[in-house]
Amino acid sequence: MKIRVLKKREKGREKAKIFLPALLFLIVFPYIISGFSGQEKQIFANEEVPGQIWVLEKKFWGTGKVPLEEYLVGMMAATIPAEYEPETLKAQAIILRSFCMNHMEKENGEKIIRDDVIKEYYMRVSQCEEIWQENTEVNLQKLQEAVKETKGMIVVCNGDIVEPSFCRMSNGKTRDVTEYVMRREKYSYMKSVACERDKMAADYVQYVKFSHKDFEEIIKNMISDKNAKLEKLIIYRDKNDYVKEIHIGEKVIDGEEFRKSFNLVSSCYSLEIINNAIEIQTKGIGHGFGFSQYEADRLAQEGNNYTYLLKYFFDNIELEKV
């Protein structure tokens, strides 16, 4: 084996060969990471304006700052079909802004909203491009206009900013919050309203099937009892047919927990045994509380504006600017 002996000058060259690439990597690394961590082209300029509200985004290398009004466009993309009427989109923008403002806090003299809660309802431009492809620019422009034309507008009830719920489509009626003790006081402005046109949507009724084995396994995991006997399953509903609870012997499963565990599109569902399988039928899309986007869009097509749409679904509310 040959042993290489370096002279002093050669040692310096060797160190330089190691040091320079390392230095270059440290300089370029943040830019590489920003590319992989979702750095997006801007829809609005990140202008420092008085009273600006920022969304703080957790990144791989730290925290990024995005103006709320820009962030809202990504939230719109994730929560409502871009092809809906402009007035429907405006109503949704106000709902989302109100939701965000409920999580606003002050830090170092700035108004901020941490993305921990709201990022669940957000899509980046790159994600939009995957879904919309050649329609991306047009769709983003529609959403941007809805946000701009309602800039700073929120929903209030008795002087307080509310957190209005929304769903894609009800089962024909939105849920009555007075039937839910935990929601009754906080969401008193939400009322049950008729949404007959939701029933005419192409995807109003959907079906999903599970084998007996898979169905029982999911249930047993939910109730943490591998030996549970599932001969008797009783479903308790609210007056508008949404599932409140499911009782299996002495075990009680929350209707929403069941829905999420089985990845059901709606909180209005029924079970039936068909051909040795469990078939679950759903009606509508979403939890059924508050603003039904499909019904709202039909109302918008009839010429109603966003104020009418919001007041149709929510009681005792007013619109204010922040």
Number of C-alpha atoms within 10 A of each C-alpha: 3 4 5 6 8 11 9 9 9 11 12 12 13 12 11 12 11 11 12 11 11 11 11 10 12 11 11 10 13 12 12 11 14 14 11 9 13 14 15 11 10 11 15 13 10 15 9 10 8 7 10 16 23 23 26 18 16 14 13 13 11 8 11 13 16 21 20 21 23 19 24 28 27 22 22 24 21 18 19 19 16 21 13 18 19 20 22 29 28 28 27 28 32 26 21 25 25 21 19 21 20 13 15 15 13 10 9 6 8 13 16 23 25 18 18 12 10 17 15 11 15 18 18 17 21 15 16 18 14 10 11 15 11 10 12 18 13 13 17 21 14 20 26 23 17 24 26 17 12 18 16 18 20 25 25 19 17 10 10 11 18 21 23 24 18 22 20 22 29 34 29 22 25 25 24 20 21 15 12 13 9 10 12 14 11 12 21 16 21 25 19 20 19 16 20 12 19 25 19 12 12 8 13 18 17 16 14 14 16 15 14 12 10 13 15 17 13 15 19 16 12 16 13 11 12 13 7 15 12 11 7 8 12 11 17 14 15 15 11 15 17 27 22 20 18 19 15 18 13 5 13 14 16 13 21 19 15 19 18 12 12 15 10 21 21 27 26 26 23 15 15 11 13 10 8 9 15 19 18 18 18 22 26 27 24 19 25 27 25 26 29 29 25 25 25 31 23 17 21 20 15 9 12 15 18 23 15 16 23 24 16 17 24 23 15 11 19 17 14 13 10 10
